[in-house]
């Protein structure tokens, strides 16, 4: 006998928070480590992501922002 599964919705809509893009999670990992001074272990627990992935996420965000900055900045001399 199986237990019927309840849908993950309420009368007002889906249950849970907003769906985050990968870029959003990468930014969160970067800010948590460099602005909030959390360890990679703490970030992995907080974001519910593998420990091996959180430092790579922050590095990806840093590369992304560096590339964007390079695109909008002109040469000074």
N, C-alpha and C positions, 0 to 999 in steps of 0.2 A: 504494500500500500504506500503510495507516494503522497507527500504533502504538497498541496497546491502552492505554487510560487506566487507571491504577491508582486504586482508590478511596482517599480520604483517611481511611482508618481503619487501625488496627492491631488486633492481637488483643485489646488492652485497651480499644479504643474510638477515637473520632475523634482525628485529629492536630490539634495546635494548642492554643492557650490557651482560656480561657473566652470566651464571647460576652458582650460588654459592651453594656449599654444606652446609649442616647444620653446620658442623664443622667450616667452614669459617665464617659464620655469628656469631657463638658463640665466635670465636676468635676476631672478629671485636668488638662485644659488650664489651668484657673484656678489650681490648686495649683502646677503646673509654672512658671507665669509669676510668680505673686505670692509663693510660698513658696520655690521653688528658683531664682528669678530667671533663668529661661531666656528667651531671646528668642522672639518668635512664630515666627521661622524655624526655630529649634531644635525647638520644639514641633511644628511641622508635619512635620518630618522624623521625629521620634520617634514621633508618633502616626500617621504615614503618611496625613495629611489635607492638603487644599489649604491653602496659606498664608492665603488670604482667609477661610477658615472658622474657623481656630483662635481668633482674637480674638473672633469672634461666639459661639463655643462658651462661652468664659469669661464673656462678658457675659450669656449666657442662664443660666448657672449662678448668677451673681451676682444676677440678677433673681429667679430661683427661690428662692434662700435668703433674699433680702430679703422676698419675699412670705410665705414660711413664717414668718419671724421676726415679721412684722407680725400674722399670724394668732394667734400664741401670746402675744404681749405685750399686756398691758393698758395703759390710759392711766395715767400716774403721778399726774396731778392732776385 
